Amino acid sequence: MENPPVVRGIDGSGPPGGTQEALPEDKQGFWRKLGPGLITGAADDDPSGIATYTQAGAKFGYGMGWALLATYPLMVGIQLASARIGRTTGRGLTSAFAALWPRPVVAAAVMLLLVANIINLAADLGAMAEVTRLAIGGPEALYALAFGVVSLGLQAWLPYRRYVRILKWLTLSLFAYVGVAMVARVDWREAFFGALLPHVTWNAETVKMVVAILGTTISPYLFFWQAAQEVEEIERVEKDQPLNKAPRQAAAQLRRLRFDTWLGMGFSNAIAFFMIVAAAATLHADGQLDVESTAQAAEALRPVAGDAAFVLFALGILGTGLLALPVLAGSAAYACAEFLKVRRGLEKPVGAAPAFYAILAAAMACAMGISLIGIDPMKALVWAAVINSLMSVPIMVGVMLAAGSRSLMGALRLPLGWRVLGWAATAAMAVASVAFVVTSVLS
């Protein structure tokens, strides 16, 4: 008699060395249904995002909440397109681009991603080190190195099925910012008016902040990561295959993709909203309109909202940083390894994919080096978001062309409604980027 297949949840749970009957999708636990979409959405609220949302709330008060409401469906559209490419083809975005574009064009896209990710990694490491020094004292440089080494070690020596459990639980660290808002005496009426009935004065500062918010919510590394994790899931779960080879799995898997992505991006933007209103209720209300460092933001909360707000803010920086570091480094490594056509994957041991892990280590080492130079973490974080916004447009064009390609996706290409949403996200990013360039030149 044939043994039943080993079936585990998205977090790799299940009886070690044993088997269990496959559960119907609607009877799987809620937590098990969540995976790449949830982790990707949570990683979007990294220290770069925290810096951007804190500055938005400090400078503009409750008036920037509308940007998160507007970006939510756009995020879902582009992330779902990325995830669908990975699940349908069994390949990441770099391979998808290579099937459609000349190799030099793909090389340029991968290089842009690598540069932006290293800058973002460095800024995140600096922010984590700074807030640790503020909380317990000690040298920032040592903390930056420690966080980088620990993150790299976990990725190298823990198989994906175990490491993904850690990433999923780290998403809960984002609730620290719900706690900050709860102790900050937020004027919820004004907060919801700011989201639903915004009054915006358009000038160079407003445009820069909108672009920064777009850049930190719709970031290229998230596209590459979610697609890559769908490929990892195909390789991890024995019964799973790319949908273009197993179309019978399409209905259930695409339903899971939609659920996971809508919930993950919704979670991301809801937490970002709490960050903005917390900063508006504390820093903006206290007249502190320009936050120049992560430490200043955390320290400023102490007299205004109390020690609890300071502690929660600091814990949120560390938790989200530990979640974002592997996503940033991993997405760069996946993209480069695919371009070089070498073995890759966090499920593989170091010896089985040495080039992949070498790229991962090099990206983290470069980021640690940059973080030690002494660049102000808060400014670097916001500018990292702006850089992400400017480079997103060509990569988003590539994602949408790939997701809608019959030659690549076959009958499972992205439906028209989702293509409209994805192209709308691309157009919004293009308009914001052009506006940023124009206002920067004229100001």
C-alpha positions as CSV (number, residue, x, y, z in Angstrom):
1,M,0.0,0.0,0.0
2,E,1.4,3.4,-1.0
3,N,2.3,5.7,1.9
4,P,0.3,8.9,2.2
5,P,2.3,12.0,1.3
6,V,4.0,14.1,3.9
7,V,2.0,17.3,4.1
8,R,3.1,20.2,6.2
9,G,1.9,23.7,6.6
10,I,3.6,26.7,5.0
11,D,5.7,27.0,8.2
12,G,7.1,23.5,7.8
13,S,5.1,22.1,10.7
14,G,4.2,18.5,10.9
15,P,5.4,15.3,12.4
16,P,9.1,14.9,11.9
17,G,9.8,11.8,9.9
18,G,6.1,10.9,9.8
19,T,3.2,11.3,7.5
20,Q,-0.2,12.7,7.7
21,E,-3.2,12.8,5.4
22,A,-3.5,16.0,3.3
23,L,-6.1,18.3,4.7
24,P,-8.5,20.1,2.5
25,E,-7.6,23.8,2.1
26,D,-10.6,25.0,4.1
27,K,-9.7,22.7,7.0
28,Q,-6.0,23.8,7.3
29,G,-5.3,26.1,10.2
30,F,-5.4,29.8,9.6
31,W,-1.7,30.2,10.5
32,R,-0.7,27.5,8.1
33,K,-2.4,29.2,5.2
34,L,-0.2,32.2,5.6
35,G,3.3,32.3,4.2
36,P,5.2,34.3,1.6
37,G,2.5,37.0,1.4
38,L,2.4,37.5,5.2
39,I,6.2,37.6,5.5
40,T,6.6,39.8,2.5
41,G,4.0,42.3,3.8
42,A,5.6,42.4,7.3
43,A,9.1,42.8,5.9
44,D,7.7,45.9,4.1
45,D,7.5,47.6,7.5
46,D,11.3,47.4,8.0
47,P,13.3,50.1,9.7
48,S,13.2,52.0,6.4
49,G,9.5,51.9,6.5
50,I,9.4,52.9,10.1
51,A,11.6,55.9,9.5
52,T,9.5,57.0,6.5
53,Y,6.1,56.6,8.3
54,T,7.5,58.3,11.5
55,Q,8.7,61.3,9.5
56,A,5.4,61.4,7.6
57,G,3.4,61.6,10.9
58,A,5.8,64.0,12.5
59,K,5.9,66.5,9.6
60,F,2.3,66.2,8.3
61,G,0.4,65.0,11.3
62,Y,-2.7,62.8,10.4
63,G,-2.7,64.2,6.9
64,M,-0.7,61.3,5.3
65,G,-2.9,58.4,6.2
66,W,-4.6,58.5,2.8
67,A,-1.4,57.4,1.1
68,L,-1.6,54.0,2.8
69,L,-5.2,53.5,1.8
70,A,-4.4,54.4,-1.8
71,T,-1.3,52.1,-2.0
72,Y,-3.1,49.0,-0.6
73,P,-4.7,47.7,-3.7
74,L,-1.7,48.7,-5.8
75,M,0.6,46.7,-3.5
76,V,-1.7,43.7,-3.8
77,G,-1.8,43.9,-7.6
78,I,2.0,44.0,-8.1
79,Q,2.8,41.5,-5.4
80,L,0.2,39.0,-6.6
81,A,1.6,39.3,-10.1
82,S,5.1,38.4,-8.7
83,A,3.8,35.5,-6.6
84,R,1.8,34.1,-9.5
85,I,5.0,34.1,-11.8
86,G,6.9,32.1,-9.2
87,R,4.1,29.6,-8.5
88,T,3.2,29.1,-12.2
89,T,6.6,28.8,-13.7
90,G,8.6,27.4,-10.8
91,R,11.2,30.2,-11.5
92,G,12.0,33.5,-9.9
93,L,11.6,36.9,-11.5
94,T,15.2,37.0,-13.0
95,S,14.5,33.9,-15.0
96,A,11.1,35.2,-16.1
97,F,12.8,38.5,-17.3
98,A,15.5,36.5,-19.1
99,A,12.8,34.7,-21.0
100,L,11.5,38.0,-22.4
101,W,14.4,40.5,-22.4
102,P,18.0,40.6,-23.7
103,R,20.6,39.5,-21.1
104,P,22.1,43.0,-20.7
105,V,18.7,44.5,-19.8
106,V,18.2,41.7,-17.2
107,A,21.7,42.4,-15.9
108,A,20.9,46.1,-15.4
109,A,17.7,45.2,-13.5
110,V,19.6,42.8,-11.2
111,M,22.3,45.4,-10.6
112,L,19.8,48.0,-9.6
113,L,18.2,45.7,-7.2
114,L,21.5,44.7,-5.7
115,V,22.6,48.3,-5.1
116,A,19.3,49.4,-3.6
117,N,19.2,46.3,-1.3
118,I,22.7,46.9,0.0
119,I,21.9,50.5,0.8
120,N,18.7,49.5,2.5
121,L,20.5,46.7,4.4
122,A,23.1,49.2,5.6
123,A,20.4,51.7,6.7
124,D,18.5,49.0,8.6
125,L,21.6,47.7,10.4
126,G,22.5,51.3,11.4
127,A,19.0,51.9,12.7
128,M,19.0,48.7,14.7
129,A,22.4,49.4,16.1
130,E,21.5,53.0,17.0
131,V,18.3,52.1,18.9
132,T,20.2,49.3,20.8
133,R,22.8,51.7,21.9
134,L,20.1,54.1,23.0
135,A,18.4,51.4,25.1
136,I,21.4,49.7,26.7
137,G,24.5,51.7,25.8
138,G,27.6,50.4,24.1
139,P,29.2,50.7,20.7
140,E,26.9,51.0,17.7
141,A,29.5,49.5,15.4
142,L,29.6,46.2,17.4
143,Y,25.8,46.0,17.4
144,A,25.6,46.5,13.6
145,L,28.2,43.7,13.0
146,A,26.4,41.4,15.5
147,F,23.0,41.8,13.8
148,G,24.5,41.2,10.4
149,V,26.4,38.1,11.5
150,V,23.4,36.6,13.3
151,S,21.1,37.2,10.4
152,L,23.6,35.7,8.0
153,G,24.2,32.7,10.2
154,L,20.5,31.9,10.6
155,Q,20.0,32.0,6.8
156,A,23.1,29.8,6.2
157,W,22.6,27.1,8.8
158,L,18.9,26.8,9.2
159,P,17.0,25.0,6.5
160,Y,14.2,27.1,4.9
161,R,11.4,25.0,6.5
162,R,12.7,26.0,10.0
163,Y,13.8,29.5,9.2
164,V,10.4,30.4,7.7
165,R,8.9,29.6,11.1
166,I,11.1,32.2,12.7
167,L,10.2,34.8,10.1
168,K,6.5,34.2,10.6
169,W,6.7,34.6,14.3
170,L,8.8,37.8,13.9
171,T,5.9,39.3,12.0
172,L,4.2,39.6,15.4
173,S,6.8,42.2,16.4
174,L,4.9,44.7,14.3
175,F,2.2,44.8,16.9
176,A,4.6,46.9,19.0
177,Y,3.5,49.9,16.8
178,V,-0.2,49.2,17.6
179,G,0.9,49.4,21.3
180,V,2.7,52.7,20.6
181,A,-0.5,54.2,19.1
182,M,-2.5,52.9,22.0
183,V,-0.4,54.7,24.6
184,A,0.0,57.9,22.5
185,R,-3.5,59.3,23.0
186,V,-4.3,59.4,19.3
187,D,-7.2,61.6,18.1
188,W,-8.9,58.8,16.1
189,R,-11.5,61.0,14.6
190,E,-8.8,63.2,13.0
191,A,-6.8,60.1,12.1
192,F,-9.6,58.6,10.1
193,F,-10.4,62.0,8.5
194,G,-6.8,62.2,7.4
195,A,-7.2,58.8,5.7
196,L,-10.6,59.2,4.1
197,L,-10.9,63.0,3.6
198,P,-7.4,64.3,3.2
199,H,-6.5,67.9,2.9
200,V,-3.1,68.0,1.1
201,T,-1.0,71.1,0.3
202,W,1.1,70.0,-2.6
203,N,4.7,71.2,-2.6
204,A,8.2,69.7,-2.9
205,E,8.2,68.4,0.6
206,T,4.8,66.7,0.2
207,V,5.8,65.1,-3.1
208,K,9.1,63.8,-1.6
209,M,7.2,62.3,1.3
210,V,4.6,60.6,-1.0
211,V,7.4,59.2,-3.2
212,A,9.1,57.9,0.0
213,I,5.9,56.2,1.2
214,L,5.4,54.7,-2.3
215,G,9.0,53.6,-2.4
216,T,8.8,51.9,1.0
217,T,5.5,50.2,0.4
218,I,6.1,49.1,-3.2
219,S,9.7,48.0,-3.2
220,P,11.4,45.8,-5.8
221,Y,13.0,43.5,-3.3
222,L,9.5,42.5,-2.2
223,F,8.6,41.4,-5.7
224,F,11.7,39.2,-6.0
225,W,11.3,37.8,-2.5
226,Q,7.7,36.7,-2.8
227,A,8.3,35.1,-6.2
228,A,11.4,33.3,-4.9
229,Q,9.5,32.0,-1.8
230,E,6.8,30.5,-3.9
231,V,9.5,28.6,-5.8
232,E,10.9,27.5,-2.4
233,E,7.5,26.2,-1.4
234,I,7.2,24.2,-4.6
235,E,10.6,22.6,-3.9
236,R,9.8,22.0,-0.2
237,V,6.4,20.4,-0.5
238,E,6.7,17.1,-2.4
239,K,3.3,17.1,-4.0
240,D,3.5,20.7,-5.3
241,Q,4.6,21.4,-8.8
242,P,4.7,24.6,-11.0
243,L,1.2,25.3,-12.0
244,N,2.0,25.2,-15.7
245,K,3.0,21.5,-15.2
246,A,0.2,20.7,-12.8
247,P,-2.8,22.8,-13.7
248,R,-5.1,20.7,-11.5
249,Q,-3.4,22.5,-8.5
250,A,-4.2,25.9,-9.9
251,A,-7.6,26.6,-8.3
252,A,-6.5,25.9,-4.8
253,Q,-3.0,27.5,-5.1
254,L,-4.3,30.7,-6.7
255,R,-7.0,31.0,-4.1
256,R,-4.3,30.7,-1.4
257,L,-2.1,33.3,-3.2
258,R,-4.9,35.8,-3.2
259,F,-5.8,35.2,0.5
260,D,-2.2,35.3,1.6
261,T,-1.3,38.4,-0.4
262,W,-4.4,40.5,0.4
263,L,-4.0,39.7,4.1
264,G,-0.2,40.2,4.1
265,M,-0.4,43.6,2.4
266,G,-3.3,44.6,4.5
267,F,-1.4,43.8,7.6
268,S,1.5,45.8,6.3
269,N,-0.5,48.9,5.6
270,A,-2.5,48.7,8.8
271,I,0.7,48.7,10.9
272,A,2.1,51.6,8.8
273,F,-1.1,53.5,9.6
274,F,-0.6,53.0,13.3
275,M,3.0,54.3,12.9
276,I,1.9,57.5,11.2
277,V,-0.9,58.3,13.7
278,A,1.4,57.5,16.7
279,A,4.0,60.0,15.3
280,A,1.2,62.5,14.6
281,A,-0.2,62.3,18.1
282,T,3.2,62.6,19.8
283,L,5.9,64.3,17.7
284,H,3.8,66.5,15.5
285,A,1.5,67.5,18.3
286,D,4.6,68.4,20.4
287,G,6.0,70.6,17.5
288,Q,8.8,68.2,16.6
289,L,8.2,68.2,12.8
290,D,11.6,67.1,11.6
291,V,12.9,63.7,12.9
292,E,16.6,63.4,12.0
293,S,17.5,60.1,13.5
294,T,16.0,56.9,14.7
295,A,17.3,57.6,18.2
296,Q,15.7,61.0,18.2
297,A,12.4,59.5,17.2
298,A,12.6,57.0,20.0
299,E,13.9,59.4,22.6
300,A,11.3,62.0,21.7
301,L,8.5,59.6,22.4
302,R,9.7,59.1,26.0
303,P,8.6,62.5,27.5
304,V,5.6,62.8,25.2
305,A,4.1,59.3,25.5
306,G,6.0,57.7,28.3
307,D,8.6,55.0,28.7
308,A,6.2,52.4,27.4
309,A,6.1,54.1,24.0
310,F,9.8,54.3,23.9
311,V,10.3,50.6,24.7
312,L,7.7,49.5,22.2
313,F,9.2,51.7,19.4
314,A,12.7,50.3,20.1
315,L,11.5,46.7,20.2
316,G,9.6,47.2,16.9
317,I,12.8,48.5,15.2
318,L,14.7,45.4,16.3
319,G,12.0,42.9,15.5
320,T,11.2,44.3,12.1
321,G,14.9,44.7,11.3
322,L,15.5,41.0,12.1
323,L,12.6,40.2,9.7
324,A,13.8,42.5,6.9
325,L,17.5,41.7,6.8
326,P,17.0,38.2,5.4
327,V,14.4,39.4,3.0
328,L,16.7,42.1,1.6
329,A,19.8,40.0,1.5
330,G,17.9,36.9,0.3
331,S,16.1,38.7,-2.6
332,A,19.4,40.0,-3.9
333,A,21.0,36.6,-3.7
334,Y,18.1,34.9,-5.4
335,A,18.1,37.5,-8.3
336,C,21.9,37.3,-8.8
337,A,22.1,33.5,-8.5
338,E,19.3,33.1,-11.1
339,F,21.1,35.5,-13.4
340,L,24.3,33.5,-13.1
341,K,22.4,30.2,-13.4
342,V,23.9,28.7,-10.3
343,R,22.2,26.5,-7.6
344,R,20.2,28.5,-5.1
345,G,17.8,28.3,-2.3
346,L,17.6,28.7,1.5
347,E,16.5,25.1,1.8
348,K,19.8,23.9,0.4
349,P,22.9,23.6,2.7
350,V,25.8,25.9,2.1
351,G,27.9,23.2,0.4
352,A,25.1,22.5,-2.1
353,A,24.7,26.1,-3.2
354,P,28.1,27.9,-2.5
355,A,27.7,30.7,-5.0
356,F,24.2,31.6,-3.7
357,Y,25.5,31.8,-0.1
358,A,28.6,33.7,-1.2
359,I,26.4,36.4,-2.8
360,L,24.3,36.5,0.3
361,A,27.4,36.9,2.5
362,A,28.9,39.6,0.2
363,A,25.7,41.7,0.2
364,M,25.5,41.5,4.0
365,A,29.3,42.3,4.3
366,C,29.0,45.3,2.1
367,A,26.0,46.6,4.1
368,M,27.9,46.1,7.4
369,G,30.8,48.1,5.9
370,I,28.6,51.0,4.8
371,S,26.8,51.0,8.2
372,L,30.1,51.5,9.9
373,I,31.0,54.6,7.9
374,G,28.8,56.8,10.1
375,I,26.0,57.8,7.7
376,D,22.9,59.0,9.7
377,P,20.6,56.0,9.7
378,M,17.3,58.0,9.6
379,K,18.3,60.0,6.5
380,A,19.8,56.9,4.9
381,L,16.5,55.0,5.5
382,V,14.3,57.7,3.9
383,W,16.7,58.1,0.9
384,A,16.7,54.3,0.5
385,A,12.9,54.5,0.2
386,V,13.3,57.2,-2.5
387,I,15.9,55.2,-4.4
388,N,13.5,52.2,-4.3
389,S,10.7,54.3,-5.7
390,L,12.8,55.6,-8.6
391,M,14.1,52.1,-9.6
392,S,10.8,50.4,-9.1
393,V,9.2,51.5,-12.4
394,P,11.4,49.5,-14.9
395,I,11.2,46.4,-12.7
396,M,7.4,46.7,-12.3
397,V,7.1,47.0,-16.0
398,G,9.0,43.7,-16.3
399,V,6.8,42.0,-13.7
400,M,3.6,43.0,-15.5
401,L,4.9,42.0,-18.9
402,A,6.0,38.7,-17.6
403,A,2.7,38.1,-15.6
404,G,0.7,38.8,-18.7
405,S,2.8,36.9,-21.2
406,R,1.1,33.9,-22.9
407,S,4.5,32.4,-23.9
408,L,5.7,32.4,-20.2
409,M,2.5,31.9,-18.2
410,G,0.3,30.1,-20.8
411,A,-3.4,29.8,-19.8
412,L,-2.5,30.9,-16.3
413,R,-1.3,34.4,-17.2
414,L,-2.6,37.1,-14.9
415,P,-6.3,37.9,-15.5
416,L,-7.3,41.2,-17.0
417,G,-8.6,42.8,-13.8
418,W,-5.4,42.0,-12.0
419,R,-3.3,43.3,-14.9
420,V,-5.2,46.6,-14.7
421,L,-4.4,46.9,-11.0
422,G,-0.7,46.0,-11.5
423,W,-0.3,48.5,-14.4
424,A,-2.1,51.1,-12.2
425,A,0.5,50.6,-9.5
426,T,3.3,50.9,-12.1
427,A,1.7,54.1,-13.5
428,A,1.3,55.6,-10.0
429,M,5.0,54.9,-9.2
430,A,6.0,56.5,-12.5
431,V,4.0,59.6,-11.9
432,A,5.3,60.0,-8.4
433,S,8.9,59.5,-9.5
434,V,8.6,62.1,-12.3
435,A,7.0,64.5,-9.9
436,F,9.8,64.0,-7.4
437,V,12.5,64.6,-10.0
438,V,10.7,67.8,-11.3
439,T,10.1,69.2,-7.8
440,S,13.7,68.5,-6.8
441,V,15.1,70.3,-9.8
442,L,12.8,73.3,-9.4
443,S,13.2,73.7,-5.6
